[in-house]
Amino acid sequence: AEDFVGAQKTLQQVIARSPRDLLAHVRLGYVQLVRGDDVASIRSSEKALVLAQAARDHRERAYAHLNLARAYGRSGKIDLALSHLAQAKSAADISLDEVQVDPALAALRQDPRYLEIVE
């Protein structure tokens, strides 16, 4: 089993020492998402998105958008989720497998716009 509580604490310590650490913010958003804290994931991923845009890091920007798509989708905010999913897809070639298998994103996958984005 993975230690997401420990990972979250470690990432928070890294961010406390290096507030502009892009990778730490992206990873923290993911860990918070996995732990079910969508609100915290959105906050961390939004910060990562700002840092990624400033750094012109397309891959990490894509992952920040993916975290946001999943968090908003799980929160029932389908329009926002689809917008971030489209931006993730256009930012970099990353896997969307987790979106496709996450049971909490069934409503997102049922939206006709979802297929337009992922195909």
Disulfide bonds with the S-S distance in Angstrom:
none
